[in-house]
Amino acid sequence: MARQGRVRGKESSPAGRLAALVWLALLTAATARAGDEGPCAAAATTAAMRGCEEARLKRAEDAMAAAYAALERRLPPLRQEKLRGSQRAWLRFRDADTAFQASAAEGGTLAPLLETTARADLTEARTTALERALDSR
């Protein structure tokens, strides 16, 4: 007979175990990203982690906007329109993908943190792609 996990005398559900694993992964990732410097290195609550991830997302979005604007200025009109279409499609993808990733903790306090973390990760990756396109010009 399979043994069910127990937490302080209570049965733990698969969803509860998943949430605990996600929490541990986020804590590890946030600490690794922040290094040993700054307040985010010591973020141990969901609210503190979310604040750190929201600040990271803001920096990522600012960097992406700058890279996009610089690339757009260097492109001829036809390619500018293609870039705009690409960016609109990417933004729809980012919204859908982050909603999917957050659904792992749907209804829980981790869902907004998961969504913000995924949004920052994807935005940083898009910025890198835009910068690469800019460098190849």
N, CA, C and O atoms as a GROMACS GRO file, in nm:
protein
  548
    1MET      N    1   0.084  -0.118   0.000
    1MET     CA    2   0.000   0.000   0.000
    1MET      C    3   0.088   0.124   0.000
    1MET      O    4   0.181   0.136   0.080
    2ALA      N    5   0.059   0.218  -0.092
    2ALA     CA    6   0.139   0.341  -0.103
    2ALA      C    7   0.115   0.428   0.019
    2ALA      O    8   0.002   0.440   0.067
    3ARG      N    9   0.221   0.487   0.066
    3ARG     CA   10   0.212   0.572   0.184
    3ARG      C   11   0.185   0.715   0.142
    3ARG      O   12   0.256   0.769   0.057
    4GLN      N   13   0.084   0.776   0.197
    4GLN     CA   14   0.052   0.916   0.168
    4GLN      C   15   0.140   1.006   0.252
    4GLN      O   16   0.173   0.974   0.367
    5GLY      N   17   0.178   1.122   0.194
    5GLY     CA   18   0.257   1.219   0.270
    5GLY      C   19   0.174   1.281   0.380
    5GLY      O   20   0.053   1.299   0.365
    6ARG      N   21   0.237   1.313   0.489
    6ARG     CA   22   0.166   1.374   0.600
    6ARG      C   23   0.242   1.497   0.645
    6ARG      O   24   0.365   1.497   0.650
    7VAL      N   25   0.168   1.601   0.676
    7VAL     CA   26   0.226   1.723   0.728
    7VAL      C   27   0.157   1.753   0.858
    7VAL      O   28   0.037   1.782   0.860
    8ARG      N   29   0.230   1.746   0.967
    8ARG     CA   30   0.175   1.774   1.101
    8ARG      C   31   0.041   1.705   1.124
    8ARG      O   32  -0.056   1.765   1.170
    9GLY      N   33   0.041   1.578   1.092
    9GLY     CA   34  -0.078   1.499   1.121
    9GLY      C   35  -0.188   1.507   1.016
    9GLY      O   36  -0.293   1.446   1.033
   10LYS      N   37  -0.165   1.584   0.909
   10LYS     CA   38  -0.266   1.597   0.805
   10LYS      C   39  -0.215   1.533   0.677
   10LYS      O   40  -0.095   1.535   0.649
   11GLU      N   41  -0.306   1.478   0.600
   11GLU     CA   42  -0.270   1.422   0.470
   11GLU      C   43  -0.229   1.537   0.379
   11GLU      O   44  -0.293   1.642   0.379
   12SER      N   45  -0.124   1.517   0.302
   12SER     CA   46  -0.087   1.620   0.204
   12SER      C   47  -0.134   1.573   0.067
   12SER      O   48  -0.116   1.458   0.029
   13SER      N   49  -0.192   1.664  -0.006
   13SER     CA   50  -0.245   1.632  -0.138
   13SER      C   51  -0.135   1.648  -0.242
   13SER      O   52  -0.034   1.712  -0.216
   14PRO      N   53  -0.154   1.589  -0.361
   14PRO     CA   54  -0.057   1.610  -0.469
   14PRO      C   55  -0.042   1.759  -0.501
   14PRO      O   56   0.068   1.805  -0.530
   15ALA      N   57  -0.152   1.834  -0.497
   15ALA     CA   58  -0.146   1.977  -0.525
   15ALA      C   59  -0.064   2.049  -0.418
   15ALA      O   60   0.011   2.141  -0.448
   16GLY      N   61  -0.078   2.006  -0.294
   16GLY     CA   62   0.000   2.066  -0.186
   16GLY      C   63   0.147   2.037  -0.201
   16GLY      O   64   0.231   2.124  -0.176
   17ARG      N   65   0.180   1.914  -0.240
   17ARG     CA   66   0.320   1.880  -0.262
   17ARG      C   67   0.377   1.958  -0.380
   17ARG      O   68   0.492   2.002  -0.376
   18LEU      N   69   0.296   1.975  -0.486
   18LEU     CA   70   0.339   2.052  -0.602
   18LEU      C   71   0.366   2.197  -0.562
   18LEU      O   72   0.466   2.255  -0.601
   19ALA      N   73   0.276   2.253  -0.484
   19ALA     CA   74   0.293   2.392  -0.440
   19ALA      C   75   0.420   2.406  -0.357
   19ALA      O   76   0.493   2.504  -0.372
   20ALA      N   77   0.448   2.309  -0.271
   20ALA     CA   78   0.571   2.314  -0.191
   20ALA      C   79   0.694   2.306  -0.280
   20ALA      O   80   0.792   2.377  -0.256
   21LEU      N   81   0.691   2.221  -0.381
   21LEU     CA   82   0.804   2.210  -0.473
   21LEU      C   83   0.822   2.339  -0.553
   21LEU      O   84   0.935   2.383  -0.575
   22VAL      N   85   0.712   2.398  -0.597
   22VAL     CA   86   0.719   2.524  -0.671
   22VAL      C   87   0.777   2.633  -0.581
   22VAL      O   88   0.862   2.711  -0.624
   23TRP      N   89   0.731   2.638  -0.458
   23TRP     CA   90   0.780   2.736  -0.361
   23TRP      C   91   0.932   2.721  -0.343
   23TRP      O   92   1.005   2.820  -0.347
   24LEU      N   93   0.977   2.600  -0.325
   24LEU     CA   94   1.119   2.574  -0.307
   24LEU      C   95   1.198   2.615  -0.432
   24LEU      O   96   1.305   2.674  -0.421
   25ALA      N   97   1.145   2.583  -0.550
   25ALA     CA   98   1.212   2.620  -0.675
   25ALA      C   99   1.221   2.771  -0.690
   25ALA      O  100   1.324   2.823  -0.731
   26LEU      N  101   1.112   2.841  -0.658
   26LEU     CA  102   1.114   2.987  -0.668
   26LEU      C  103   1.212   3.049  -0.570
   26LEU      O  104   1.286   3.141  -0.604
   27LEU      N  105   1.213   2.998  -0.449
   27LEU     CA  106   1.305   3.049  -0.349
   27LEU      C  107   1.449   3.027  -0.393
   27LEU      O  108   1.532   3.117  -0.380
   28THR      N  109   1.479   2.910  -0.445
   28THR     CA  110   1.613   2.880  -0.493
   28THR      C  111   1.650   2.969  -0.611
   28THR      O  112   1.760   3.022  -0.617
   29ALA      N  113   1.558   2.985  -0.705
   29ALA     CA  114   1.584   3.067  -0.825
   29ALA      C  115   1.603   3.213  -0.787
   29ALA      O  116   1.694   3.279  -0.838
   30ALA      N  117   1.519   3.264  -0.699
   30ALA     CA  118   1.531   3.404  -0.658
   30ALA      C  119   1.663   3.428  -0.588
   30ALA      O  120   1.728   3.531  -0.610
   31THR      N  121   1.704   3.336  -0.505
   31THR     CA  122   1.831   3.350  -0.435
   31THR      C  123   1.948   3.342  -0.532
   31THR      O  124   2.043   3.419  -0.520
   32ALA      N  125   1.942   3.251  -0.626
   32ALA     CA  126   2.049   3.235  -0.724
   32ALA      C  127   2.060   3.359  -0.811
   32ALA      O  128   2.171   3.403  -0.842
   33ARG      N  129   1.946   3.417  -0.853
   33ARG     CA  130   1.947   3.537  -0.937
   33ARG      C  131   2.003   3.655  -0.861
   33ARG      O  132   2.081   3.734  -0.916
   34ALA      N  133   1.966   3.668  -0.737
   34ALA     CA  134   2.004   3.784  -0.661
   34ALA      C  135   2.146   3.774  -0.606
   34ALA      O  136   2.203   3.874  -0.563
   35GLY      N  137   2.203   3.655  -0.608
   35GLY     CA  138   2.335   3.639  -0.546
   35GLY      C  139   2.323   3.660  -0.397
   35GLY      O  140   2.220   3.628  -0.338
   36ASP      N  141   2.425   3.711  -0.337
   36ASP     CA  142   2.423   3.736  -0.192
   36ASP      C  143   2.406   3.883  -0.161
   36ASP      O  144   2.431   3.926  -0.048
   37GLU      N  145   2.365   3.962  -0.260
   37GLU     CA  146   2.355   4.106  -0.239
   37GLU      C  147   2.210   4.150  -0.245
   37GLU      O  148   2.126   4.088  -0.311
   38GLY      N  149   2.181   4.258  -0.176
   38GLY     CA  150   2.051   4.321  -0.184
   38GLY      C  151   1.943   4.250  -0.104
   38GLY      O  152   1.963   4.139  -0.055
   39PRO      N  153   1.829   4.316  -0.093
   39PRO     CA  154   1.718   4.263  -0.013
   39PRO      C  155   1.655   4.138  -0.073
   39PRO      O  156   1.594   4.060   0.000
   40CYS      N  157   1.667   4.119  -0.204
   40CYS     CA  158   1.602   4.002  -0.265
   40CYS      C  159   1.672   3.872  -0.229
   40CYS      O  160   1.611   3.766  -0.235
   41ALA      N  161   1.797   3.879  -0.190
   41ALA     CA  162   1.868   3.758  -0.150
   41ALA      C  163   1.806   3.697  -0.025
   41ALA      O  164   1.812   3.576  -0.004
   42ALA      N  165   1.746   3.783   0.058
   42ALA     CA  166   1.688   3.735   0.183
   42ALA      C  167   1.536   3.724   0.176
   42ALA      O  168   1.472   3.698   0.278
   43ALA      N  169   1.478   3.744   0.058
   43ALA     CA  170   1.331   3.737   0.045
   43ALA      C  171   1.284   3.596   0.078
   43ALA      O  172   1.318   3.500   0.009
   44ALA      N  173   1.205   3.585   0.184
   44ALA     CA  174   1.161   3.453   0.229
   44ALA      C  175   1.010   3.440   0.232
   44ALA      O  176   0.959   3.331   0.258
   45THR      N  177   0.938   3.548   0.205
   45THR     CA  178   0.793   3.540   0.203
   45THR      C  179   0.745   3.557   0.059
   45THR      O  180   0.816   3.611  -0.026
   46THR      N  181   0.625   3.511   0.034
   46THR     CA  182   0.568   3.527  -0.100
   46THR      C  183   0.562   3.674  -0.137
   46THR      O  184   0.593   3.711  -0.250
   47ALA      N  185   0.521   3.758  -0.044
   47ALA     CA  186   0.509   3.902  -0.072
   47ALA      C  187   0.645   3.963  -0.105
   47ALA      O  188   0.655   4.043  -0.198
   48ALA      N  189   0.748   3.926  -0.031
   48ALA     CA  190   0.882   3.980  -0.057
   48ALA      C  191   0.934   3.932  -0.192
   48ALA      O  192   0.991   4.010  -0.269
   49MET      N  193   0.914   3.804  -0.220
   49MET     CA  194   0.958   3.750  -0.350
   49MET      C  195   0.883   3.818  -0.464
   49MET      O  196   0.942   3.851  -0.567
   50ARG      N  197   0.755   3.837  -0.445
   50ARG     CA  198   0.675   3.901  -0.550
   50ARG      C  199   0.724   4.043  -0.575
   50ARG      O  200   0.731   4.086  -0.690
   51GLY      N  201   0.757   4.116  -0.469
   51GLY     CA  202   0.811   4.250  -0.485
   51GLY      C  203   0.941   4.250  -0.564
   51GLY      O  204   0.961   4.334  -0.651
   52CYS      N  205   1.027   4.155  -0.535
   52CYS     CA  206   1.153   4.143  -0.608
   52CYS      C  207   1.129   4.109  -0.754
   52CYS      O  208   1.193   4.166  -0.843
   53GLU      N  209   1.038   4.016  -0.780
   53GLU     CA  210   1.009   3.976  -0.918
   53GLU      C  211   0.940   4.088  -0.994
   53GLU      O  212   0.963   4.105  -1.114
   54GLU      N  213   0.855   4.166  -0.928
   54GLU     CA  214   0.791   4.279  -0.994
   54GLU      C  215   0.894   4.385  -1.033
   54GLU      O  216   0.884   4.446  -1.140
   55ALA      N  217   0.993   4.407  -0.947
   55ALA     CA  218   1.100   4.502  -0.980
   55ALA      C  219   1.184   4.448  -1.097
   55ALA      O  220   1.223   4.524  -1.185
   56ARG      N  221   1.211   4.318  -1.097
   56ARG     CA  222   1.286   4.257  -1.207
   56ARG      C  223   1.206   4.268  -1.337
   56ARG      O  224   1.264   4.295  -1.442
   57LEU      N  225   1.075   4.246  -1.330
   57LEU     CA  226   0.991   4.258  -1.449
   57LEU      C  227   0.993   4.401  -1.502
   57LEU      O  228   1.001   4.421  -1.624
   58LYS      N  229   0.986   4.498  -1.415
   58LYS     CA  230   0.990   4.640  -1.458
   58LYS      C  231   1.121   4.668  -1.530
   58LYS      O  232   1.121   4.733  -1.635
   59ARG      N  233   1.233   4.622  -1.476
   59ARG     CA  234   1.362   4.643  -1.542
   59ARG      C  235   1.365   4.573  -1.678
   59ARG      O  236   1.416   4.627  -1.776
   60ALA      N  237   1.311   4.451  -1.682
   60ALA     CA  238   1.310   4.375  -1.808
   60ALA      C  239   1.222   4.444  -1.912
   60ALA      O  240   1.260   4.450  -2.029
   61GLU      N  241   1.106   4.494  -1.871
   61GLU     CA  242   1.018   4.561  -1.966
   61GLU      C  243   1.079   4.691  -2.017
   61GLU      O  244   1.065   4.724  -2.135
   62ASP      N  245   1.147   4.765  -1.929
   62ASP     CA  246   1.216   4.887  -1.972
   62ASP      C  247   1.326   4.856  -2.072
   62ASP      O  248   1.342   4.926  -2.173
   63ALA      N  249   1.403   4.751  -2.045
   63ALA     CA  250   1.512   4.711  -2.136
   63ALA      C  251   1.455   4.664  -2.270
   63ALA      O  252   1.510   4.694  -2.375
   64MET      N  253   1.345   4.589  -2.265
   64MET     CA  254   1.283   4.542  -2.388
   64MET      C  255   1.231   4.659  -2.471
   64MET      O  256   1.249   4.661  -2.593
   65ALA      N  257   1.167   4.755  -2.406
   65ALA     CA  258   1.114   4.872  -2.478
   65ALA      C  259   1.228   4.950  -2.544
   65ALA      O  260   1.213   4.998  -2.657
   66ALA      N  261   1.340   4.963  -2.475
   66ALA     CA  262   1.455   5.035  -2.531
   66ALA      C  263   1.512   4.960  -2.651
   66ALA      O  264   1.544   5.021  -2.753
   67ALA      N  265   1.527   4.828  -2.638
   67ALA     CA  266   1.580   4.748  -2.749
   67ALA      C  267   1.486   4.751  -2.868
   67ALA      O  268   1.530   4.762  -2.983
   68TYR      N  269   1.356   4.742  -2.842
   68TYR     CA  270   1.256   4.746  -2.948
   68TYR      C  271   1.262   4.880  -3.022
   68TYR      O  272   1.265   4.883  -3.145
   69ALA      N  273   1.265   4.990  -2.947
   69ALA     CA  274   1.267   5.123  -3.009
   69ALA      C  275   1.394   5.143  -3.091
   69ALA      O  276   1.389   5.198  -3.201
   70ALA      N  277   1.507   5.099  -3.039
   70ALA     CA  278   1.633   5.113  -3.112
   70ALA      C  279   1.630   5.032  -3.241
   70ALA      O  280   1.676   5.079  -3.346
   71LEU      N  281   1.578   4.910  -3.235
   71LEU     CA  282   1.570   4.826  -3.354
   71LEU      C  283   1.472   4.886  -3.455
   71LEU      O  284   1.502   4.892  -3.574
   72GLU      N  285   1.358   4.931  -3.408
   72GLU     CA  286   1.257   4.987  -3.498
   72GLU      C  287   1.312   5.108  -3.574
   72GLU      O  288   1.284   5.125  -3.693
   73ARG      N  289   1.390   5.192  -3.506
   73ARG     CA  290   1.447   5.311  -3.571
   73ARG      C  291   1.541   5.274  -3.685
   73ARG      O  292   1.556   5.351  -3.780
   74ARG      N  293   1.605   5.159  -3.676
   74ARG     CA  294   1.704   5.118  -3.776
   74ARG      C  295   1.645   5.042  -3.895
   74ARG      O  296   1.715   5.015  -3.992
   75LEU      N  297   1.519   5.009  -3.886
   75LEU     CA  298   1.458   4.928  -3.990
   75LEU      C  299   1.386   5.013  -4.095
   75LEU      O  300   1.333   5.120  -4.063
   76PRO      N  301   1.383   4.966  -4.219
   76PRO     CA  302   1.301   5.032  -4.320
   76PRO      C  303   1.153   5.007  -4.289
   76PRO      O  304   1.120   4.915  -4.214
   77PRO      N  305   1.063   5.088  -4.346
   77PRO     CA  306   0.919   5.079  -4.311
   77PRO      C  307   0.859   4.939  -4.321
   77PRO      O  308   0.785   4.899  -4.231
   78LEU      N  309   0.888   4.864  -4.425
   78LEU     CA  310   0.829   4.730  -4.438
   78LEU      C  311   0.872   4.639  -4.323
   78LEU      O  312   0.790   4.565  -4.268
   79ARG      N  313   0.999   4.644  -4.286
   79ARG     CA  314   1.047   4.560  -4.175
   79ARG      C  315   0.996   4.612  -4.042
   79ARG      O  316   0.976   4.533  -3.949
   80GLN      N  317   0.973   4.743  -4.029
   80GLN     CA  318   0.914   4.797  -3.906
   80GLN      C  319   0.776   4.735  -3.884
   80GLN      O  320   0.741   4.698  -3.772
   81GLU      N  321   0.697   4.725  -3.991
   81GLU     CA  322   0.563   4.666  -3.980
   81GLU      C  323   0.572   4.519  -3.940
   81GLU      O  324   0.492   4.471  -3.859
   82LYS      N  325   0.668   4.448  -3.995
   82LYS     CA  326   0.688   4.307  -3.958
   82LYS      C  327   0.729   4.296  -3.812
   82LYS      O  328   0.683   4.206  -3.741
   83LEU      N  329   0.814   4.386  -3.766
   83LEU     CA  330   0.855   4.387  -3.625
   83LEU      C  331   0.734   4.412  -3.535
   83LEU      O  332   0.717   4.345  -3.433
   84ARG      N  333   0.650   4.507  -3.572
   84ARG     CA  334   0.530   4.537  -3.492
   84ARG      C  335   0.440   4.413  -3.482
   84ARG      O  336   0.390   4.380  -3.374
   85GLY      N  337   0.419   4.347  -3.594
   85GLY     CA  338   0.337   4.225  -3.593
   85GLY      C  339   0.398   4.117  -3.507
   85GLY      O  340   0.329   4.048  -3.433
   86SER      N  341   0.530   4.103  -3.518
   86SER     CA  342   0.601   4.004  -3.437
   86SER      C  343   0.587   4.035  -3.288
   86SER      O  344   0.564   3.945  -3.207
   87GLN      N  345   0.600   4.161  -3.253
   87GLN     CA  346   0.592   4.200  -3.112
   87GLN      C  347   0.451   4.179  -3.058
   87GLN      O  348   0.433   4.133  -2.946
   88ARG      N  349   0.350   4.214  -3.138
   88ARG     CA  350   0.211   4.191  -3.094
   88ARG      C  351   0.186   4.042  -3.070
   88ARG      O  352   0.125   4.004  -2.970
   89ALA      N  353   0.233   3.958  -3.163
   89ALA     CA  354   0.216   3.813  -3.147
   89ALA      C  355   0.292   3.762  -3.025
   89ALA      O  356   0.242   3.678  -2.951
   90TRP      N  357   0.411   3.814  -3.005
   90TRP     CA  358   0.491   3.771  -2.890
   90TRP      C  359   0.422   3.810  -2.759
   90TRP      O  360   0.419   3.731  -2.664
   91LEU      N  361   0.366   3.931  -2.754
   91LEU     CA  362   0.296   3.974  -2.632
   91LEU      C  363   0.176   3.884  -2.602
   91LEU      O  364   0.150   3.852  -2.486
   92ARG      N  365   0.103   3.843  -2.706
   92ARG     CA  366  -0.009   3.749  -2.685
   92ARG      C  367   0.044   3.615  -2.633
   92ARG      O  368  -0.014   3.556  -2.542
   93PHE      N  369   0.154   3.568  -2.693
   93PHE     CA  370   0.215   3.443  -2.645
   93PHE      C  371   0.256   3.456  -2.499
   93PHE      O  372   0.228   3.368  -2.417
   94ARG      N  373   0.324   3.566  -2.466
   94ARG     CA  374   0.370   3.584  -2.328
   94ARG      C  375   0.254   3.581  -2.230
   94ARG      O  376   0.262   3.517  -2.125
   95ASP      N  377   0.146   3.649  -2.264
   95ASP     CA  378   0.028   3.651  -2.175
   95ASP      C  379  -0.029   3.511  -2.157
   95ASP      O  380  -0.062   3.470  -2.046
   96ALA      N  381  -0.042   3.437  -2.268
   96ALA     CA  382  -0.098   3.302  -2.260
   96ALA      C  383  -0.006   3.208  -2.184
   96ALA      O  384  -0.051   3.128  -2.103
   97ASP      N  385   0.123   3.217  -2.211
   97ASP     CA  386   0.218   3.126  -2.146
   97ASP      C  387   0.229   3.153  -1.997
   97ASP      O  388   0.236   3.059  -1.918
   98THR      N  389   0.232   3.280  -1.958
   98THR     CA  390   0.243   3.309  -1.815
   98THR      C  391   0.116   3.268  -1.741
   98THR      O  392   0.123   3.224  -1.626
   99ALA      N  393   0.000   3.282  -1.806
   99ALA     CA  394  -0.125   3.235  -1.743
   99ALA      C  395  -0.120   3.084  -1.725
   99ALA      O  396  -0.163   3.032  -1.622
  100PHE      N  397  -0.068   3.014  -1.825
  100PHE     CA  398  -0.056   2.868  -1.813
  100PHE      C  399   0.039   2.833  -1.698
  100PHE      O  400   0.006   2.747  -1.616
  101GLN      N  401   0.155   2.897  -1.692
  101GLN     CA  402   0.250   2.864  -1.586
  101GLN      C  403   0.194   2.895  -1.448
  101GLN      O  404   0.216   2.819  -1.354
  102ALA      N  405   0.121   3.005  -1.435
  102ALA     CA  406   0.061   3.039  -1.305
  102ALA      C  407  -0.050   2.943  -1.265
  102ALA      O  408  -0.080   2.928  -1.147
  103SER      N  409  -0.110   2.877  -1.364
  103SER     CA  410  -0.220   2.787  -1.332
  103SER      C  411  -0.175   2.666  -1.250
  103SER      O  412  -0.258   2.593  -1.196
  104ALA      N  413  -0.045   2.644  -1.240
  104ALA     CA  414   0.006   2.535  -1.155
  104ALA      C  415  -0.030   2.560  -1.009
  104ALA      O  416  -0.037   2.466  -0.929
  105ALA      N  417  -0.054   2.686  -0.975
  105ALA     CA  418  -0.091   2.719  -0.837
  105ALA      C  419  -0.222   2.800  -0.836
  105ALA      O  420  -0.244   2.883  -0.748
  106GLU      N  421  -0.308   2.773  -0.932
  106GLU     CA  422  -0.432   2.848  -0.947
  106GLU      C  423  -0.511   2.853  -0.817
  106GLU      O  424  -0.534   2.752  -0.751
  107GLY      N  425  -0.550   2.974  -0.782
  107GLY     CA  426  -0.628   2.994  -0.661
  107GLY      C  427  -0.542   3.009  -0.536
  107GLY      O  428  -0.593   3.042  -0.429
  108GLY      N  429  -0.412   2.984  -0.549
  108GLY     CA  430  -0.324   2.996  -0.434
  108GLY      C  431  -0.245   3.126  -0.435
  108GLY      O  432  -0.247   3.201  -0.532
  109THR      N  433  -0.176   3.150  -0.326
  109THR     CA  434  -0.100   3.274  -0.315
  109THR      C  435   0.026   3.272  -0.403
  109THR      O  436   0.085   3.377  -0.429
  110LEU      N  437   0.066   3.154  -0.449
  110LEU     CA  438   0.184   3.147  -0.536
  110LEU      C  439   0.154   3.183  -0.681
  110LEU      O  440   0.246   3.218  -0.755
  111ALA      N  441   0.029   3.177  -0.723
  111ALA     CA  442  -0.005   3.202  -0.864
  111ALA      C  443   0.046   3.337  -0.915
  111ALA      O  444   0.107   3.340  -1.021
  112PRO      N  445   0.023   3.448  -0.844
  112PRO     CA  446   0.074   3.575  -0.895
  112PRO      C  447   0.227   3.578  -0.902
  112PRO      O  448   0.284   3.640  -0.992
  113LEU      N  449   0.293   3.515  -0.808
  113LEU     CA  450   0.439   3.510  -0.810
  113LEU      C  451   0.487   3.430  -0.930
  113LEU      O  452   0.581   3.470  -0.998
  114LEU      N  453   0.424   3.316  -0.955
  114LEU     CA  454   0.461   3.234  -1.071
  114LEU      C  455   0.442   3.313  -1.200
  114LEU      O  456   0.527   3.308  -1.289
  115GLU      N  457   0.332   3.383  -1.210
  115GLU     CA  458   0.304   3.459  -1.331
  115GLU      C  459   0.407   3.571  -1.350
  115GLU      O  460   0.457   3.590  -1.461
  116THR      N  461   0.438   3.644  -1.246
  116THR     CA  462   0.534   3.754  -1.257
  116THR      C  463   0.673   3.702  -1.290
  116THR      O  464   0.743   3.761  -1.371
  117THR      N  465   0.712   3.591  -1.229
  117THR     CA  466   0.843   3.532  -1.257
  117THR      C  467   0.852   3.487  -1.402
  117THR      O  468   0.951   3.513  -1.470
  118ALA      N  469   0.748   3.418  -1.450
  118ALA     CA  470   0.747   3.372  -1.588
  118ALA      C  471   0.748   3.491  -1.685
  118ALA      O  472   0.815   3.487  -1.788
  119ARG      N  473   0.673   3.595  -1.652
  119ARG     CA  474   0.667   3.714  -1.737
  119ARG      C  475   0.805   3.781  -1.744
  119ARG      O  476   0.848   3.824  -1.851
  120ALA      N  477   0.873   3.790  -1.631
  120ALA     CA  478   1.008   3.850  -1.630
  120ALA      C  479   1.106   3.764  -1.710
  120ALA      O  480   1.186   3.817  -1.787
  121ASP      N  481   1.099   3.632  -1.692
  121ASP     CA  482   1.188   3.542  -1.766
  121ASP      C  483   1.169   3.557  -1.916
  121ASP      O  484   1.265   3.571  -1.991
  122LEU      N  485   1.043   3.554  -1.960
  122LEU     CA  486   1.015   3.564  -2.103
  122LEU      C  487   1.053   3.702  -2.158
  122LEU      O  488   1.102   3.712  -2.271
  123THR      N  489   1.031   3.805  -2.080
  123THR     CA  490   1.064   3.940  -2.125
  123THR      C  491   1.216   3.957  -2.138
  123THR      O  492   1.263   4.021  -2.232
  124GLU      N  493   1.290   3.900  -2.045
  124GLU     CA  494   1.437   3.904  -2.058
  124GLU      C  495   1.483   3.830  -2.183
  124GLU      O  496   1.575   3.875  -2.252
  125ALA      N  497   1.420   3.717  -2.212
  125ALA     CA  498   1.457   3.641  -2.332
  125ALA      C  499   1.422   3.720  -2.459
  125ALA      O  500   1.499   3.720  -2.554
  126ARG      N  501   1.307   3.786  -2.460
  126ARG     CA  502   1.268   3.866  -2.577
  126ARG      C  503   1.365   3.983  -2.595
  126ARG      O  504   1.400   4.017  -2.708
  127THR      N  505   1.407   4.044  -2.486
  127THR     CA  506   1.503   4.154  -2.494
  127THR      C  507   1.632   4.106  -2.558
  127THR      O  508   1.689   4.175  -2.643
  128THR      N  509   1.679   3.990  -2.518
  128THR     CA  510   1.800   3.932  -2.576
  128THR      C  511   1.783   3.912  -2.727
  128THR      O  512   1.874   3.942  -2.804
  129ALA      N  513   1.667   3.862  -2.768
  129ALA     CA  514   1.641   3.840  -2.911
  129ALA      C  515   1.639   3.972  -2.987
  129ALA      O  516   1.694   3.981  -3.097
  130LEU      N  517   1.576   4.074  -2.930
  130LEU     CA  518   1.573   4.205  -2.996
  130LEU      C  519   1.712   4.266  -3.005
  130LEU      O  520   1.748   4.325  -3.107
  131GLU      N  521   1.790   4.251  -2.899
  131GLU     CA  522   1.928   4.303  -2.900
  131GLU      C  523   2.013   4.231  -3.002
  131GLU      O  524   2.096   4.294  -3.068
  132ARG      N  525   1.994   4.100  -3.016
  132ARG     CA  526   2.067   4.024  -3.118
  132ARG      C  527   2.032   4.074  -3.258
  132ARG      O  528   2.120   4.090  -3.343
  133ALA      N  529   1.904   4.100  -3.281
  133ALA     CA  530   1.861   4.152  -3.411
  133ALA      C  531   1.921   4.291  -3.435
  133ALA      O  532   1.958   4.325  -3.547
  134LEU      N  533   1.929   4.369  -3.330
  134LEU     CA  534   1.988   4.502  -3.338
  134LEU      C  535   2.136   4.493  -3.370
  134LEU      O  536   2.187   4.570  -3.452
  135ASP      N  537   2.206   4.402  -3.306
  135ASP     CA  538   2.350   4.384  -3.328
  135ASP      C  539   2.380   4.333  -3.469
  135ASP      O  540   2.488   4.359  -3.522
  136SER      N  541   2.286   4.260  -3.529
  136SER     CA  542   2.310   4.206  -3.662
  136SER      C  543   2.282   4.307  -3.772
  136SER      O  544   2.306   4.280  -3.889
  137ARG      N  545   2.232   4.421  -3.735
  137ARG     CA  546   2.203   4.528  -3.833
  137ARG      C  547   2.328   4.602  -3.869
  137ARG      O  548   2.323   4.695  -3.949
   0.00000   0.00000   0.00000
